[in-house]
């Protein structure tokens, strides 16, 4: 649901940003693409900061202009609305009539229910920055150990070569994968930057990140490791 509204006599094409205002009684909630944007890089940008703030609460925050200005560190309401408009245009955020709330289950228990929904074959794990598996689904101990070690090595390679790849190839790496002869994913690794931590989501089979379970996974990590909400 759209978070911004205009005068009902103005068409979308005719509207200017100054014509927009917040819709009444809506709660802010990231889409799966928005959740991914929030944690896909350690770099700060205004829309990423906005998404991180939304994901730091126990339940979806209400869309209020004073809160938007506070989260974004701006005094100009139109500037805050412009950033919200950008996030909505990119399909990173939408509005809900009723607030969703995060579960209070332990991180391992929560991840174990979410990870299988993100893989076509229900197999995957979450690895911390030290290469230890925090949660897994559908993989035995030796496989989890092998994938955790592989993930640590891949991210070490990414750290060493990221700037060179961006400069010479124009590639900003957000994930690594092992693919078959047809280019289909067999194993995928997605770094997730949460606060001062970097986790890795490792999925076997075809990834299915465009699901609400991915939002819930990122939300759980942000609430636990992303710092206190303001």
N, CA, C and O of each residue as an XYZ file, in Angstrom:
920
protein
N       0.844     -1.189      0.000
C       0.000      0.000      0.000
C       0.885      1.246      0.000
O       1.880      1.311      0.721
N       0.509      2.242     -0.823
C       1.315      3.455     -0.942
C       1.334      4.244      0.369
O       0.298      4.427      1.008
N       2.521      4.706      0.759
C       2.681      5.455      2.008
C       2.427      6.936      1.800
O       2.098      7.656      2.743
N       2.580      7.395      0.552
C       2.398      8.804      0.227
C       1.109      8.991     -0.555
O       0.724      8.123     -1.338
N       0.444     10.115     -0.348
C      -0.782     10.410     -1.079
C      -0.702     11.842     -1.614
O       0.087     12.656     -1.134
N      -1.535     12.130     -2.615
C      -1.638     13.471     -3.172
C      -3.097     13.889     -3.142
O      -3.984     13.098     -2.820
N      -3.325     15.140     -3.483
C      -4.703     15.606     -3.637
C      -5.397     14.724     -4.669
O      -4.828     14.426     -5.719
N      -6.612     14.312     -4.372
C      -7.294     13.355     -5.253
C      -7.565     13.919     -6.637
O      -7.863     13.153     -7.554
N      -7.472     15.251     -6.826
C      -7.692     15.866     -8.131
C      -6.425     15.934     -8.971
O      -6.457     16.391    -10.114
N      -5.295     15.475     -8.398
C      -4.015     15.526     -9.108
C      -3.651     14.112     -9.532
O      -3.658     13.190     -8.715
N      -3.335     13.945    -10.804
C      -2.908     12.628    -11.271
C      -1.475     12.375    -10.857
O      -0.741     13.301    -10.511
N      -1.081     11.101    -10.898
C       0.289     10.736    -10.521
C       1.314     11.462    -11.397
O       2.338     11.930    -10.900
N       1.033     11.555    -12.707
C       1.993     12.187    -13.626
C       2.103     13.681    -13.390
O       3.153     14.277    -13.626
N       1.007     14.293    -12.917
C       1.010     15.734    -12.689
C       1.618     16.107    -11.335
O       2.025     17.252    -11.134
N       1.679     15.164    -10.421
C       2.088     15.469     -9.048
C       3.559     15.829     -8.960
O       4.404     15.231     -9.626
N       3.848     16.816     -8.126
C       5.213     17.155     -7.744
C       5.437     16.661     -6.322
O       4.485     16.362     -5.602
N       6.699     16.578     -5.925
C       6.980     16.057     -4.589
C       6.314     16.901     -3.513
O       5.887     16.379     -2.483
N       6.226     18.210     -3.753
C       5.610     19.089     -2.759
C       4.115     18.834     -2.597
O       3.504     19.301     -1.635
N       3.518     18.088     -3.544
C       2.097     17.756     -3.439
C       1.842     16.547     -2.552
O       0.699     16.283     -2.180
N       2.893     15.809     -2.208
C       2.725     14.577     -1.454
C       2.645     14.830      0.044
O       3.213     15.790      0.565
N       1.930     13.949      0.718
C       1.909     13.911      2.175
C       1.742     12.460      2.604
O       1.364     11.602      1.806
N       2.027     12.200      3.868
C       1.912     10.834      4.362
C       0.461     10.391      4.395
O      -0.419     11.143      4.816
N       0.217      9.171      3.949
C      -1.124      8.601      4.073
C      -1.449      8.391      5.550
O      -0.549      8.256      6.378
N      -2.718      8.367      5.866
C      -3.145      8.280      7.268
C      -3.038      6.852      7.804
O      -3.392      5.885      7.131
N      -2.543      6.754      9.026
C      -2.601      5.507      9.805
C      -2.023      4.297      9.082
O      -2.652      3.242      9.009
N      -0.810      4.466      8.546
C      -0.111      3.340      7.942
C       1.180      3.060      8.698
O       1.785      3.957      9.286
N       1.586      1.801      8.668
C       2.820      1.380      9.311
C       3.854      1.030      8.242
O       3.515      0.469      7.200
N       5.099      1.362      8.506
C       6.172      1.159      7.531
C       6.714     -0.260      7.615
O       7.012     -0.768      8.696
N       6.835     -0.890      6.446
C       7.295     -2.280      6.413
C       8.121     -2.504      5.153
O       7.646     -2.210      4.056
N       9.359     -3.023      5.278
C      10.186     -3.248      4.097
C       9.683     -4.417      3.259
O       9.127     -5.379      3.789
N       9.881     -4.328      1.963
C       9.676     -5.461      1.081
C      10.902     -6.374      1.180
O      11.897     -5.976      1.786
N      10.868     -7.577      0.611
C      12.081     -8.399      0.580
C      13.258     -7.677     -0.085
O      14.395     -7.789      0.375
N      12.984     -6.932     -1.173
C      14.051     -6.172     -1.820
C      14.593     -5.089     -0.892
O      15.795     -4.825     -0.883
N      13.713     -4.462     -0.110
C      14.144     -3.448      0.840
C      14.971     -4.030      1.966
O      15.964     -3.437      2.386
N      14.561     -5.197      2.461
C      15.333     -5.863      3.512
C      16.733     -6.208      2.996
O      17.722     -6.060      3.714
N      16.804     -6.667      1.745
C      18.109     -6.981      1.171
C      18.964     -5.726      1.033
O      20.154     -5.746      1.348
N      18.365     -4.639      0.565
C      19.112     -3.387      0.435
C      19.641     -2.929      1.788
O      20.749     -2.400      1.868
N      18.876     -3.122      2.839
C      19.278     -2.661      4.174
C      20.556     -3.326      4.652
O      21.341     -2.713      5.377
N      20.776     -4.582      4.251
C      21.906     -5.342      4.804
C      22.895     -5.810      3.748
O      23.809     -6.574      4.060
N      22.732     -5.365      2.499
C      23.593     -5.841      1.411
C      24.955     -5.168      1.386
O      25.841     -5.599      0.649
N      25.135     -4.118      2.178
C      26.406     -3.402      2.210
C      26.593     -2.777      3.585
O      25.630     -2.480      4.291
N      27.856     -2.587      3.944
C      28.162     -1.895      5.196
C      28.132     -0.383      5.013
O      28.149      0.366      5.990
N      28.087      0.069      3.750
C      28.079      1.500      3.462
C      26.756      2.124      3.866
O      25.695      1.517      3.720
N      26.833      3.345      4.375
C      25.626      4.072      4.750
C      25.097      4.870      3.563
O      25.869      5.431      2.786
N      23.796      4.912      3.434
C      23.132      5.884      2.571
C      21.773      6.160      3.188
O      21.296      5.348      3.979
N      21.127      7.280      2.856
C      19.909      7.672      3.571
C      18.792      6.631      3.520
O      18.155      6.366      4.539
N      18.545      6.038      2.352
C      17.464      5.052      2.280
C      17.814      3.790      3.054
O      16.943      3.181      3.674
N      19.086      3.393      3.021
C      19.507      2.218      3.794
C      19.360      2.500      5.291
O      18.921      1.634      6.048
N      19.729      3.714      5.716
C      19.566      4.082      7.121
C      18.091      4.044      7.532
O      17.757      3.594      8.628
N      17.216      4.518      6.644
C      15.780      4.493      6.936
C      15.291      3.062      7.131
O      14.571      2.770      8.086
N      15.681      2.177      6.229
C      15.258      0.780      6.321
C      15.808      0.120      7.585
O      15.114     -0.667      8.230
N      17.044      0.440      7.936
C      17.632     -0.128      9.150
C      16.879      0.334     10.398
O      16.675     -0.447     11.328
N      16.470      1.593     10.418
C      15.697      2.082     11.559
C      14.373      1.341     11.678
O      13.978      0.938     12.773
N      13.697      1.163     10.568
C      12.407      0.468     10.589
C      12.571     -0.949     11.126
O      11.729     -1.439     11.878
N      13.663     -1.600     10.734
C      13.898     -2.992     11.131
C      14.467     -3.119     12.545
O      14.693     -4.234     13.017
N      14.698     -2.009     13.220
C      15.270     -2.080     14.559
C      14.201     -2.138     15.651
O      14.523     -2.315     16.826
N      12.935     -1.990     15.267
C      11.853     -1.973     16.240
C      11.236     -3.352     16.423
O      11.359     -4.219     15.558
N      10.576     -3.544     17.550
C       9.888     -4.803     17.828
C       8.680     -4.996     16.923
O       8.354     -6.119     16.539
N       8.025     -3.902     16.587
C       6.904     -3.948     15.651
C       7.047     -2.794     14.666
O       7.782     -1.840     14.919
N       6.348     -2.886     13.554
C       6.470     -1.865     12.507
C       6.145     -0.475     13.069
O       5.115     -0.300     13.720
N       7.008      0.503     12.824
C       6.711      1.856     13.300
C       5.677      2.539     12.410
O       5.567      2.251     11.218
N       4.930      3.443     13.014
C       3.925      4.189     12.267
C       4.602      5.253     11.411
O       5.629      5.809     11.799
N       4.024      5.534     10.250
C       4.565      6.554      9.353
C       4.201      7.932      9.892
O       3.068      8.390      9.745
N       5.180      8.590     10.521
C       4.991      9.916     11.093
C       6.136     10.805     10.650
O       7.297     10.402     10.718
N       5.822     12.015     10.193
C       6.832     12.870      9.581
C       7.924     13.272     10.565
O       9.089     13.372     10.180
N       7.567     13.505     11.837
C       8.596     13.892     12.807
C       9.573     12.753     13.053
O      10.767     12.990     13.239
N       9.077     11.514     13.055
C       9.955     10.362     13.236
C      10.855     10.166     12.013
O      12.035      9.848     12.154
N      10.305     10.353     10.830
C      11.111     10.249      9.613
C      12.272     11.237      9.637
O      13.409     10.878      9.331
N      11.979     12.474     10.000
C      13.026     13.497     10.067
C      14.089     13.113     11.099
O      15.282     13.303     10.866
N      13.653     12.576     12.232
C      14.592     12.171     13.280
C      15.487     11.041     12.803
O      16.702     11.104     12.988
N      14.915     10.002     12.190
C      15.704      8.861     11.725
C      16.700      9.256     10.650
O      17.825      8.758     10.616
N      16.270     10.168      9.761
C      17.121     10.555      8.634
C      18.067     11.699      8.971
O      18.941     12.038      8.173
N      17.896     12.299     10.153
C      18.779     13.393     10.564
C      18.589     14.654      9.749
O      19.556     15.360      9.464
N      17.339     14.950      9.366
C      17.053     16.147      8.572
C      15.981     16.962      9.270
O      15.178     16.426     10.033
N      15.972     18.273      9.002
C      14.952     19.158      9.558
C      13.864     19.479      8.543
O      12.770     19.909      8.911
N      14.165     19.269      7.270
C      13.253     19.612      6.186
C      12.297     18.447      5.923
O      12.727     17.366      5.522
N      11.013     18.668      6.148
C      10.034     17.605      5.961
C       9.976     17.148      4.510
O       9.804     15.958      4.245
N      10.118     18.077      3.565
C      10.081     17.700      2.150
C      11.267     16.814      1.773
O      11.140     15.921      0.935
N      12.416     17.067      2.394
C      13.580     16.208      2.144
C      13.316     14.795      2.659
O      13.665     13.817      1.998
N      12.705     14.689      3.831
C      12.371     13.375      4.380
C      11.361     12.658      3.488
O      11.486     11.457      3.249
N      10.352     13.395      2.990
C       9.365     12.794      2.100
C       9.994     12.370      0.773
O       9.588     11.373      0.177
N      10.992     13.139      0.314
C      11.680     12.787     -0.928
C      12.407     11.454     -0.788
O      12.377     10.632     -1.703
N      13.056     11.238      0.348
C      13.761      9.979      0.572
C      12.772      8.818      0.715
O      13.027      7.715      0.231
N      11.658      9.071      1.373
C      10.631      8.048      1.491
C      10.045      7.720      0.115
O       9.787      6.560     -0.203
N       9.843      8.754     -0.683
C       9.342      8.565     -2.048
C      10.326      7.732     -2.864
O       9.914      6.859     -3.628
N      11.617      7.992     -2.708
C      12.633      7.214     -3.417
C      12.569      5.742     -3.022
O      12.594      4.858     -3.878
N      12.485      5.487     -1.710
C      12.415      4.103     -1.235
C      11.160      3.404     -1.740
O      11.200      2.221     -2.078
N      10.050      4.127     -1.792
C       8.810      3.529     -2.281
C       8.882      3.279     -3.783
O       8.403      2.249     -4.258
N       9.475      4.207     -4.541
C       9.615      4.049     -5.987
C      10.486      2.851     -6.326
O      10.245      2.172     -7.324
N      11.496      2.585     -5.503
C      12.373      1.442     -5.716
C      11.764      0.135     -5.219
O      12.396     -0.918     -5.295
N      10.536      0.206     -4.710
C       9.833     -0.960     -4.144
C      10.592     -1.564     -2.972
O      10.638     -2.784     -2.816
N      11.189     -0.704     -2.147
C      11.898     -1.143     -0.953
C      11.034     -1.071      0.294
O      11.392     -1.628      1.331
N       9.902     -0.392      0.201
C       9.087     -0.161      1.390
C       7.634      0.004      0.976
O       7.344      0.484     -0.120
N       6.730     -0.392      1.846
C       5.313     -0.145      1.606
C       4.609      0.030      2.938
O       5.207     -0.128      4.003
N       3.318      0.363      2.858
C       2.567      0.637      4.067
C       1.616     -0.496      4.408
O       1.095     -1.172      3.521
N       1.394     -0.698      5.700
C       0.459     -1.706      6.189
C      -0.599     -1.034      7.060
O      -0.317     -0.077      7.781
N      -1.816     -1.555      6.980
C      -2.881     -1.025      7.830
C      -2.709     -1.473      9.284
O      -3.089     -0.756     10.210
N      -2.134     -2.661      9.476
C      -1.895     -3.183     10.820
C      -0.422     -3.528     10.969
O       0.188     -4.073     10.049
N       0.145     -3.213     12.116
C       1.578     -3.425     12.337
C       1.895     -4.903     12.505
O       1.178     -5.630     13.194
N       2.971     -5.336     11.872
C       3.507     -6.669     12.127
C       4.474     -6.595     13.301
O       5.036     -5.537     13.582
N       4.665     -7.714     13.982
C       5.572     -7.756     15.139
C       6.500     -8.942     15.009
O       6.103    -10.015     14.554
N       7.748     -8.737     15.416
C       8.750     -9.792     15.332
C       8.549    -10.785     16.477
O       8.124    -10.402     17.568
N       8.855    -12.058     16.226
C       8.774    -13.071     17.275
C       9.970    -12.946     18.217
O      11.025    -12.442     17.831
N       9.797    -13.404     19.435
C      10.857    -13.333     20.435
C      11.593    -14.658     20.605
O      12.272    -14.862     21.611
N      11.468    -15.559     19.633
C      12.168    -16.841     19.721
C      13.679    -16.626     19.660
O      14.146    -15.618     19.129
N      14.430    -17.564     20.197
C      15.885    -17.468     20.130
C      16.353    -17.448     18.684
O      15.675    -17.970     17.799
N      17.515    -16.843     18.443
C      17.972    -16.624     17.070
C      18.135    -17.938     16.319
O      17.779    -18.008     15.143
N      18.663    -18.988     16.959
C      18.832    -20.268     16.286
C      17.507    -20.904     15.932
O      17.325    -21.411     14.825
N      16.577    -20.876     16.883
C      15.254    -21.451     16.648
C      14.517    -20.694     15.555
O      13.873    -21.307     14.704
N      14.605    -19.366     15.571
C      13.926    -18.553     14.569
C      14.496    -18.805     13.181
O      13.744    -19.002     12.227
N      15.829    -18.798     13.062
C      16.468    -18.997     11.761
C      16.151    -20.373     11.187
O      15.975    -20.517      9.977
N      16.078    -21.384     12.049
C      15.840    -22.747     11.590
C      14.471    -22.896     10.928
O      14.287    -23.769     10.080
N      13.519    -22.058     11.305
C      12.195    -22.106     10.670
C      12.138    -21.267      9.405
O      11.300    -21.520      8.540
N      13.009    -20.275      9.278
C      12.965    -19.361      8.132
C      13.838    -19.834      6.972
O      13.438    -19.720      5.813
N      15.017    -20.359      7.267
C      15.979    -20.728      6.225
C      15.396    -21.700      5.195
O      15.591    -21.478      4.000
N      14.691    -22.764      5.594
C      14.196    -23.699      4.572
C      13.207    -23.083      3.592
O      13.025    -23.606      2.493
N      12.566    -21.982      3.969
C      11.621    -21.322      3.072
C      12.325    -20.513      1.983
O      11.689    -20.071      1.026
N      13.633    -20.321      2.128
C      14.388    -19.476      1.200
C      15.157    -20.281      0.168
O      15.872    -19.712     -0.656
N      15.019    -21.586      0.204
C      15.701    -22.488     -0.725
C      14.685    -23.399     -1.401
O      13.729    -23.857     -0.775
N      14.905    -23.655     -2.688
C      13.979    -24.521     -3.423
C      13.993    -25.950     -2.894
O      13.045    -26.704     -3.108
N      15.072    -26.322     -2.201
C      15.142    -27.685     -1.647
C      15.181    -27.661     -0.123
O      15.446    -28.684      0.510
N      14.918    -26.499      0.466
C      14.798    -26.398      1.919
C      16.099    -26.549      2.683
O      16.085    -26.909      3.860
N      17.240    -26.275      2.024
C      18.539    -26.486      2.678
C      19.347    -25.190      2.702
O      19.428    -24.470      1.707
N      19.946    -24.909      3.867
C      20.783    -23.731      3.990
C      21.287    -23.553      5.400
O      20.958    -24.332      6.294
N      22.087    -22.525      5.595
C      22.594    -22.216      6.925
C      22.974    -20.755      7.025
O      23.156    -20.071      6.018
N      23.090    -20.291      8.253
C      23.532    -18.935      8.543
C      24.879    -19.026      9.228
O      25.028    -19.730     10.227
N      25.870    -18.308      8.688
C      27.249    -18.391      9.159
C      27.684    -17.028      9.680
O      27.364    -16.003      9.077
N      28.414    -17.006     10.800
C      28.913    -15.728     11.308
C      30.240    -15.376     10.648
O      30.745    -16.128      9.815
N      30.804    -14.223     11.025
C      32.007    -13.715     10.366
C      33.241    -14.553     10.682
O      34.263    -14.423     10.009
N      33.157    -15.403     11.690
C      34.277    -16.284     12.037
C      34.167    -17.655     11.374
O      35.011    -18.522     11.598
N      33.139    -17.853     10.565
C      32.980    -19.123      9.874
C      32.272    -20.189     10.683
O      32.399    -21.377     10.386
N      31.522    -19.780     11.710
C      30.776    -20.744     12.519
C      29.297    -20.719     12.135
O      28.717    -19.652     11.935
N      28.701    -21.896     12.036
C      27.291    -21.999     11.693
C      26.430    -21.662     12.907
O      26.562    -22.286     13.960
N      25.545    -20.671     12.756
C      24.647    -20.267     13.839
C      23.314    -20.994     13.775
O      22.676    -21.228     14.801
N      22.900    -21.347     12.578
C      21.631    -22.057     12.389
C      21.692    -22.750     11.043
O      22.371    -22.291     10.124
N      20.971    -23.869     10.933
C      20.971    -24.584      9.656
C      19.701    -25.384      9.504
O      18.977    -25.639     10.467
N      19.450    -25.776      8.264
C      18.287    -26.597      7.950
C      18.640    -27.535      6.804
O      19.137    -27.096      5.767
N      18.383    -28.821      6.991
C      18.524    -29.790      5.929
C      19.939    -30.210      5.595
O      20.146    -30.897      4.595
N      20.932    -29.818      6.404
C      22.319    -30.209      6.158
C      22.889    -30.852      7.420
O      22.592    -30.428      8.537
N      23.715    -31.885      7.223
C      24.307    -32.560      8.371
C      25.557    -31.822      8.842
O      25.967    -30.834      8.233
N      26.160    -32.302      9.922
C      27.312    -31.629     10.515
C      28.485    -31.483      9.545
O      29.013    -30.378      9.415
N      28.920    -32.553      8.851
C      30.058    -32.401      7.937
C      29.784    -31.403      6.810
O      30.666    -30.634      6.427
N      28.553    -31.418      6.280
C      28.206    -30.473      5.206
C      28.201    -29.048      5.729
O      28.702    -28.139      5.069
N      27.634    -28.850      6.918
C      27.610    -27.511      7.505
C      29.022    -27.004      7.758
O      29.317    -25.832      7.522
N      29.889    -27.878      8.233
C      31.276    -27.490      8.485
C      31.983    -27.115      7.184
O      32.710    -26.123      7.132
N      31.766    -27.918      6.121
C      32.403    -27.636      4.834
C      31.899    -26.325      4.238
O      32.685    -25.531      3.720
N      30.589    -26.098      4.311
C      30.023    -24.869      3.760
C      30.452    -23.645      4.558
O      30.681    -22.583      3.980
N      30.562    -23.776      5.867
C      31.009    -22.660      6.702
C      32.437    -22.271      6.360
O      32.753    -21.086      6.259
N      33.307    -23.268      6.182
C      34.696    -22.996      5.815
C      34.773    -22.369      4.429
O      35.541    -21.431      4.216
N      33.983    -22.879      3.483
C      33.950    -22.323      2.139
C      33.500    -20.864      2.163
O      34.066    -20.021      1.468
N      32.489    -20.577      2.961
C      31.968    -19.208      3.060
C      33.022    -18.247      3.579
O      33.184    -17.152      3.040
N      33.744    -18.649      4.625
C      34.793    -17.797      5.184
C      35.858    -17.500      4.130
O      36.337    -16.370      4.034
N      36.229    -18.504      3.343
C      37.233    -18.300      2.299
C      36.716    -17.380      1.194
O      37.451    -16.517      0.714
N      35.462    -17.557      0.789
C      34.892    -16.721     -0.260
C      34.862    -15.252      0.149
O      35.185    -14.373     -0.650
N      34.474    -14.991      1.392
C      34.397    -13.605      1.840
C      35.781    -12.998      1.994
O      35.949    -11.789      1.832
N      36.772    -13.825      2.304
C      38.149    -13.340      2.342
C      38.598    -12.914      0.945
O      39.263    -11.891      0.780
N      38.224    -13.715     -0.062
C      38.522    -13.359     -1.456
C      37.801    -12.070     -1.842
O      38.380    -11.201     -2.494
N      36.545    -11.951     -1.441
C      35.788    -10.738     -1.752
C      36.441     -9.506     -1.141
O      36.547     -8.469     -1.796
N      36.876     -9.614      0.099
C      37.513     -8.481      0.759
C      38.777     -8.033      0.013
O      39.066     -6.839     -0.072
N      39.509     -8.983     -0.512
C      40.771     -8.653     -1.190
C      40.558     -8.081     -2.594
O      41.362     -7.279     -3.070
N      39.483     -8.493     -3.246
C      39.340     -8.157     -4.662
C      38.154     -7.240     -4.989
O      37.975     -6.864     -6.147
N      37.349     -6.879     -3.998
C      36.130     -6.107     -4.266
C      36.422     -4.796     -4.983
O      35.766     -4.476     -5.974
N      37.398     -4.031     -4.496
C      37.695     -2.730     -5.110
C      38.209     -2.897     -6.530
O      37.858     -2.115     -7.413
N      39.038     -3.909     -6.757
C      39.583     -4.141     -8.092
C      38.474     -4.550     -9.064
O      38.457     -4.103    -10.211
N      37.555     -5.393     -8.611
C      36.449     -5.822     -9.466
C      35.546     -4.655     -9.821
O      35.070     -4.548    -10.951
N      35.314     -3.785     -8.855
C      34.468     -2.629     -9.111
C      35.143     -1.658    -10.070
O      34.493     -1.122    -10.967
N      36.424     -1.429     -9.892
C      37.156     -0.459    -10.712
C      37.330     -0.936    -12.147
O      37.103     -0.169    -13.083
N      37.728     -2.187    -12.333
C      38.085     -2.663    -13.667
C      36.966     -3.404    -14.384
O      36.952     -3.460    -15.614
N      36.028     -3.973    -13.630
C      34.957     -4.745    -14.253
C      33.579     -4.110    -14.064
O      32.604     -4.517    -14.696
N      33.513     -3.107    -13.186
C      32.229     -2.488    -12.907
C      31.283     -3.397    -12.152
O      30.065     -3.232    -12.213
N      31.854     -4.368    -11.432
C      31.050     -5.346    -10.699
C      31.116     -5.055     -9.208
O      32.190     -5.089     -8.607
N      29.972     -4.769     -8.621
C      29.880     -4.619     -7.173
C      29.286     -5.905     -6.623
O      28.075     -6.116     -6.691
N      30.131     -6.756     -6.083
C      29.715     -8.097     -5.692
C      28.811     -8.064     -4.467
O      29.180     -7.497     -3.439
N      27.624     -8.671     -4.568
C      26.716     -8.786     -3.438
C      26.467    -10.246     -3.060
O      25.814    -10.531     -2.055
N      26.983    -11.151     -3.858
C      26.802    -12.569     -3.549
C      27.777    -13.381     -4.379
O      28.305    -12.918     -5.390
N      28.004    -14.614     -3.920
C      28.830    -15.569     -4.649
C      28.028    -16.843     -4.844
O      27.196    -17.199     -4.009
N      28.285    -17.537     -5.964
C      27.524    -18.752     -6.200
C      28.297    -19.807     -6.961
O      29.207    -19.501     -7.732
N      27.921    -21.051     -6.732
C      28.381    -22.173     -7.541
C      27.212    -22.549     -8.441
O      26.130    -22.878     -7.954
N      27.430    -22.501     -9.768
C      26.333    -22.733    -10.705
C      26.618    -23.973    -11.546
O      27.763    -24.403    -11.680
N      25.548    -24.538    -12.111
C      25.717    -25.690    -12.983
C      25.970    -25.229    -14.417
O      26.144    -24.036    -14.661
N      25.990    -26.156    -15.357
C      26.306    -25.820    -16.743
C      25.281    -24.901    -17.392
O      25.569    -24.269    -18.409
N      24.099    -24.822    -16.817
C      23.048    -23.967    -17.354
C      22.976    -22.615    -16.631
O      22.111    -21.792    -16.932
N      23.878    -22.394    -15.689
C      23.887    -21.145    -14.944
C      22.952    -21.119    -13.757
O      22.815    -20.083    -13.106
N      22.308    -22.231    -13.459
C      21.406    -22.293    -12.305
C      22.207    -22.480    -11.022
O      23.201    -23.205    -10.996
N      21.765    -21.824     -9.972
C      22.491    -21.869     -8.706
C      22.398    -23.236     -8.053
O      21.321    -23.827     -7.963
N      23.538    -23.727     -7.602
C      23.591    -24.933     -6.776
C      23.866    -24.557     -5.323
O      23.282    -25.124     -4.400
N      24.772    -23.583     -5.134
C      25.084    -23.047     -3.810
C      25.238    -21.534     -3.956
O      25.944    -21.065     -4.849
N      24.590    -20.781     -3.094
C      24.716    -19.330     -3.107
C      25.095    -18.811     -1.743
O      24.658    -19.352     -0.727
N      25.918    -17.748     -1.705
C      26.361    -17.130     -0.458
C      26.067    -15.634     -0.521
O      26.552    -14.941     -1.416
N      25.270    -15.134      0.429
C      24.900    -13.728      0.488
C      25.404    -13.116      1.794
O      24.904    -13.464      2.863
N      26.387    -12.211      1.730
C      26.801    -11.506      2.953
C      25.691    -10.573      3.436
O      25.058     -9.889      2.632
N      25.458    -10.547      4.733
C      24.457     -9.684      5.342
C      25.145     -8.829      6.403
O      25.652     -9.355      7.394
N      25.163     -7.517      6.198
C      25.857     -6.601      7.101
C      24.851     -6.038      8.098
O      23.940     -5.295      7.732
N      25.032     -6.406      9.362
C      24.093     -6.030     10.421
C      24.880     -5.401     11.558
O      25.632     -6.085     12.252
N      24.707     -4.088     11.751
C      25.480     -3.404     12.790
C      26.967     -3.576     12.540
O      27.456     -3.291     11.447
N      27.689     -4.044     13.556
C      29.129     -4.273     13.437
C      29.456     -5.692     12.976
O      30.620     -6.094     12.985
N      28.444     -6.447     12.576
C      28.632     -7.854     12.225
C      28.404     -8.089     10.729
O      27.702     -7.335     10.056
N      29.017     -9.148     10.246
C      28.727     -9.625      8.896
C      28.386    -11.107      8.976
O      29.215    -11.935      9.354
N      27.164    -11.416      8.615
C      26.714    -12.793      8.541
C      26.674    -13.214      7.078
O      26.741    -12.379      6.175
N      26.563    -14.518      6.859
C      26.410    -15.027      5.500
C      25.248    -16.005      5.472
O      25.172    -16.938      6.272
N      24.347    -15.767      4.531
C      23.249    -16.686      4.293
C      23.663    -17.616      3.158
O      23.885    -17.167      2.033
N      23.766    -18.891      3.447
C      24.193    -19.893      2.471
C      22.988    -20.754      2.120
O      22.384    -21.366      3.000
N      22.634    -20.804      0.839
C      21.459    -21.557      0.406
C      21.844    -22.549     -0.676
O      22.574    -22.212     -1.608
N      21.348    -23.774     -0.549
C      21.527    -24.786     -1.576
C      20.282    -24.800     -2.455
O      19.186    -24.478     -1.995
N      20.454    -25.174     -3.724
C      19.340    -25.140     -4.646
C      19.104    -23.723     -5.161
O      19.985    -22.867     -5.078
N      17.915    -23.488     -5.691
C      17.565    -22.173     -6.236
C      17.124    -21.260     -5.094
O      16.228    -21.622     -4.332
N      17.745    -20.068     -4.961
C      17.361    -19.166     -3.872
C      15.959    -18.604     -4.082
O      15.511    -18.418     -5.214
N      15.281    -18.339     -2.979
C      13.943    -17.767     -3.005
C      13.891    -16.621     -1.994
O      13.188    -16.684     -0.985
N      14.663    -15.568     -2.300
C      14.783    -14.450     -1.362
C      13.600    -13.488     -1.430
O      13.410    -12.676     -0.525
N      12.808    -13.573     -2.489
C      11.688    -12.655     -2.628
C      10.461    -13.167     -1.865
O       9.370    -13.312     -2.416
N      10.686    -13.433     -0.581
C       9.624    -13.968      0.285
C       9.613    -13.211      1.610
O      10.617    -12.624      2.011
N       8.473    -13.232      2.276
C       8.364    -12.549      3.559
C       9.273    -13.177      4.614
O       9.668    -12.510      5.570
N       9.606    -14.463      4.443
C      10.522    -15.103      5.395
C      11.890    -14.449      5.374
O      12.583    -14.433      6.392
N      12.296    -13.903      4.218
C      13.579    -13.203      4.175
C      13.503    -11.900      4.971
O      14.447    -11.550      5.679
N      12.392    -11.187      4.859
C      12.203     -9.983      5.680
C      12.290    -10.352      7.157
O      12.954     -9.665      7.933
N      11.625    -11.430      7.544
C      11.634    -11.859      8.944
C      13.039    -12.233      9.389
O      13.426    -11.929     10.517
N      13.812    -12.886      8.523
C      15.188    -13.260      8.871
C      16.053    -12.019      9.111
O      16.765    -11.936     10.111
N      15.985    -11.062      8.192
C      16.762     -9.822      8.345
C      16.294     -9.056      9.569
O      17.113     -8.519     10.314
N      14.993     -9.001      9.783
C      14.433     -8.286     10.932
C      14.935     -8.895     12.236
O      15.292     -8.168     13.163
N      14.964    -10.217     12.313
C      15.452    -10.879     13.529
C      16.922    -10.530     13.789
O      17.309    -10.259     14.926
N      17.727    -10.539     12.737
C      19.147    -10.204     12.892
C      19.332     -8.741     13.288
O      20.143     -8.422     14.156
N      18.577     -7.864     12.648
C      18.700     -6.431     12.957
C      18.289     -6.148     14.393
O      18.934     -5.362     15.086
N      17.220     -6.784     14.836
C      16.729     -6.517     16.196
C      17.739     -7.005     17.234
O      17.898     -6.382     18.284
N      18.416     -8.109     16.949
C      19.335     -8.687     17.922
C      20.736     -8.071     17.844
O      21.379     -7.852     18.871
N      21.203     -7.794     16.630
C      22.598     -7.380     16.446
C      22.775     -5.970     15.882
O      23.899     -5.477     15.791
N      21.678     -5.322     15.505
C      21.829     -4.045     14.823
C      21.866     -2.832     15.710
O      22.000     -1.715     15.209
N      21.752     -3.007     17.013
C      21.790     -1.864     17.917
C      20.395     -1.489     18.375
O      19.400     -1.991     17.852
N      20.332     -0.609     19.347
C      19.059     -0.209     19.924
C      18.332      0.747     18.985
O      18.961      1.570     18.320
N      17.007      0.635     18.933
C      16.220      1.583     18.150
C      16.183      2.931     18.850
O      16.290      3.017     20.074
N      16.030      3.975     18.057
C      16.013      5.330     18.616
C      14.598      5.795     18.884
O      14.394      6.913     19.355
